[in-house]
Amino acid sequence: MRVVVILALGLSLGGCLTGEQLIAERNAKDDQKCQGYGARPGTDAYVNCRAQLDSARTTARAIDNATPAQTTVVVRSPDVPTPMPSTVPGQRCTSRGPFC
């Protein structure tokens, strides 16, 4: 039983990556993606591609870290009718359209 627990613990910890390993893996993926777009290392296109990937990652991280108050979405209840844009409260309808 002890062997199973130690083996399971070793396997679970073996899957953890250090910060440097995560950065190296991310850089390799970014490099592969930019080269897949045809940008070669050392060119302006490659530098711009890497900068855009980094900027997109930073933006996504900021959105993920936003507080709930900053990401609140108001959803109308289906029970509450949506006011028609052609009617104004207190105004009488003068046409014979379907909303009069």
matplotlib code that plots the C-alpha trace (Angstrom):
import matplotlib.pyplot as plt

x = [0.0, 2.8, 4.5, 1.2, 0.9, 4.6, 4.3, 1.1, 2.7, 5.8, 3.8, 1.7, 4.7, 6.5, 3.9, 4.6, 6.7, 8.9, 8.4, 11.4, 10.1, 6.7, 8.3, 10.5, 7.5, 5.5, 8.4, 8.8, 5.0, 5.2, 8.3, 6.6, 3.4, 5.3, 7.4, 4.3, 3.0, 6.2, 8.1, 11.7, 13.7, 15.6, 13.2, 10.8, 7.8, 9.0, 9.6, 6.1, 4.5, 6.1, 5.1, 1.5, 1.4, 2.7, 0.3, -2.6, -1.5, -1.2, -4.7, -6.2, -4.5, -5.9, -9.4, -9.1, -7.9, -10.7, -13.0, -16.6, -17.8, -15.8, -17.2, -20.9, -23.3, -26.9, -29.4, -33.0, -35.6, -37.8, -40.8, -40.0, -41.1, -38.6, -39.9, -40.4, -38.1, -40.9, -43.0, -42.1, -43.8, -46.6, -46.8, -49.9, -49.6, -50.9, -50.3, -52.4, -49.4, -49.4, -48.3, -51.1]
y = [0.0, 2.4, 1.8, 2.7, 6.0, 6.9, 6.0, 8.1, 11.0, 10.8, 10.7, 13.7, 15.8, 14.7, 16.5, 19.9, 22.3, 25.0, 28.7, 28.5, 25.4, 27.0, 30.1, 28.0, 26.0, 29.2, 30.7, 27.6, 27.6, 31.3, 30.7, 27.9, 30.0, 33.0, 30.8, 29.1, 32.5, 32.8, 35.2, 34.3, 34.9, 38.2, 39.9, 42.8, 40.6, 38.0, 40.6, 42.1, 38.7, 37.8, 41.2, 40.7, 37.3, 38.7, 41.6, 39.3, 37.1, 40.1, 41.3, 37.9, 37.7, 41.1, 40.1, 36.9, 38.8, 41.5, 41.7, 40.6, 44.2, 45.0, 42.1, 42.1, 41.5, 42.6, 40.1, 41.0, 38.6, 37.1, 38.2, 41.9, 43.2, 45.2, 48.7, 49.4, 52.0, 53.7, 54.5, 57.2, 57.1, 59.7, 60.2, 59.3, 57.2, 59.1, 56.4, 53.3, 50.9, 47.6, 49.1, 51.7]
z = [0.0, 0.9, -2.5, -4.3, -2.3, -2.9, -6.6, -7.0, -5.2, -7.4, -10.6, -9.6, -8.6, -11.7, -13.8, -12.2, -14.2, -12.7, -13.7, -16.1, -17.7, -18.3, -19.8, -22.0, -23.2, -23.9, -25.8, -27.9, -28.7, -29.6, -31.7, -33.6, -34.1, -35.5, -37.8, -38.9, -40.0, -42.1, -39.8, -39.4, -36.2, -36.4, -38.7, -37.9, -38.7, -36.1, -33.4, -34.1, -34.0, -30.7, -29.3, -30.4, -28.8, -25.5, -25.6, -26.2, -23.3, -21.0, -22.0, -21.4, -18.0, -17.1, -18.1, -16.1, -13.0, -13.2, -10.2, -10.7, -10.4, -13.6, -15.5, -14.4, -17.2, -16.8, -18.2, -18.5, -17.1, -19.7, -17.6, -18.0, -21.5, -23.4, -24.1, -27.8, -29.2, -31.2, -28.1, -25.6, -22.1, -21.9, -25.7, -27.6, -30.7, -33.8, -36.4, -37.0, -36.8, -35.0, -31.7, -31.4]

ax = plt.figure().add_subplot(projection="3d")
ax.plot(x, y, z, "-o")
ax.set_aspect("equal")
plt.show()
